[in-house]
Amino acid sequence: MTAVATARPASFEVLAAPQPDGRIRARLGRLTLPHGVVETPQFMPVGTNAAVKALDPDDLEAAGASIVLANTYHLFLRPGHERIARLGGLHRFMAWDHPILTDSGGFQVVSLADSRVIDDDGATFRSHIDGSTHRLTPESAIAVQEALGADVAVAFDHPVYPSSRRAVVEDATERTHRWAERSLRAHSRPDQALFGVIQGGLEPDLRARSTQFIAGLPFDGINIGGLAGDETPEQRRGALDVVIDLLADDPRPRYLMGLGSPAELLDAVEQGIDLFDSVLPSRVARTGQVWVPGGRLSFRNAELLDDPRPIEEGCSCLACRRFSRAYIAHLFRARELLAYRLATCHNLTFTLDFMLRIRTAIAAGRLPESLDELRLRAGRSSLDEATGEPE
């Protein structure tokens, strides 16, 4: 039976529910936003500074992107949300006429800013760009996102690393709850959805408490924060089990923040997650590594200098359609900027095609039978992958 959750101004429709036995909780969905439709499970490329590094909007469309993420903290500092608003809003500013989600800025305040002081009212910090002092509160973070005009804004939260002491996690989780309520009260833009953030670290009771609290508020979607950091895959699965069990009957989209390797994406989809974002595909591309079936290919490998093949046979990306491994390996050694564009185009095409393969298997009712093939394509996940930190 199809379940539909209608919210202002977003709607999420579950097209294929999880299998009744509960072993695999993957679901197929459709998120409708003012600037378009997002088929889920879906990956969002990260355009931190209103641009996915090395790519233009045509590259993103060709890769299969239907929604991108931009960063509140970075755009607040440079060029400024008021300037972007004067120039017609974020969609016009970055020439992207498809859905955009802006994160709250909380993670960047915690991970990037200097001399930060977090209190119950908000966070005071020094810019990592020029050292100037700024302050974000739930109200100002929402005001920034309303000025940017993204399809989806995110409530201001206080994330901490999963390995933090329980007292630290509990304090940040309770503060996130208070800030969630204030974010809701401050949000007034009728053409913008608002998602709330679950925290709780790796503590099952804190995760459960946070899930129940955030799910009890009238958000348009549910973000799962405080993971994709320094936890093990097993710890992440345990935390997600707590959350998804409690959200089993909640019709809103579920968004796990900061996860980006194919193997980890598949694992989280199996647990019932709908949306993802990460800088990982573009970040590893700039180090000269690209996704291929079974793992990664490194252009630092000298053997590639004489390899006339594309990165991946049958791939539709710009790099694979037109260029050889040998040429791209040369570009990296020559430090030509085209190298970064081509590798990033491939990694995002591979990632978004991987999500399409997952959706196709769910739609056909064949995900369990397809898991071995999908896992083989995804390759191994690595714990040293910097998944959550913005570029």
C-alpha positions, 0 to 999 in steps of 0.5 A: 500500500502506498503511503503519502506524507504531505508537508509544506511545501514538500511531499514524500511518497513511499512507492515501495515499502520495506519487505515484510520480514524486516531483514531489509528495510530499504524503500523506494520513494519520491520527494517532490520539492519546489524545484523538482522531484528527487527519486530516493534512495538518492545521493546529493553531491556537495556544493559547499560554496555554491559549486561542486568543486571542478564542475558546472551545472551541466556536468552535474546534470550529465552525471545524473544529479537531481539535488545538491547540497550547499553549506550555510556556514560557508555562504554566510561567511562568503559571499554572504546570504544577503548578497546572494538574496539580492542577486536573486537567490541561490538557484539563480546565483549558482545557475542550478534550477533543480532542488537544493538543500542547505545544511544548518552550519552547525557541523562547520561551526564545530569542526572548522571555526576557530575559538568557538564558544557554544552556549544555550543561545547559539555559537560564537566563532572566528571565521576560518577564512579571515579570523573575524568573529561571528555568531549563529543562533537557531534564528539566524541560521534559519534567516540565512537559509531563508535568504538563500532560498533553498528548497530544504533548510535544516534546523540548527543543531549541535553535533559532536563526534560519535566517540565523544564522552557520554556527558558531552553527547547528552549535553549536545543532544539536549541543546539540539532539541531546544534549538530544533524548537526555536528553528521551527518557530523562526522558520516562516518561508512558505516555499521552503521545507525544514528538516530536523536533526536527530543526535545522540551519538552512539548511546542507544538511549540518547539516540532513542530519546532524540529520535522520539523528540525530533519525530514528535515535531512538525518537520518535513523530513528527518536528518540523522546527524552525529554519524559518518565520523569516527565510528565503526560501521558496526557502531553506525549500524547499531545507532541506525537500528535504534533510529529506524525502528522508532521511525518505522511508521513515520512517513517522512524522508530520512537523511543520513548526513555525511555518508559517501562511499558506495559500500556504506551507501548500500549498507545504509539503504538496506537499513532504511535511509532515503537521502545521503550527502558527502564530499567523498566522491569529489575529494578522492577524485582530486587525489587522483582516485576514481571509483570502479567496479570493485573498488578504486583506481589510482592514477598514481599507478605508473601502469596507467600511463600506457593504458588506452582504455577508459576508466570504466567500459560502458560508463556514460561520464565525460571522462569515459566517453572521450578520454583514456586512462593514459591521458588522465594519468598524464593530466594529474602528473602535469597538474592540469585542472582538467584532471580534477573535472574528469575524475570528479565527473566519473566519481559522481556518475558512478555514485549516482548510477549506483543509486539508480541500480539500487532503486531499480532493484527495489522497484523490481522487488529484487534487492535481496537477490541483487545485493551480492552483485551490488556489493561486488560493484561497491567494493570495500568501504574504508574507515579512513575516508573523510566522509562528513567534513565539508570541502 
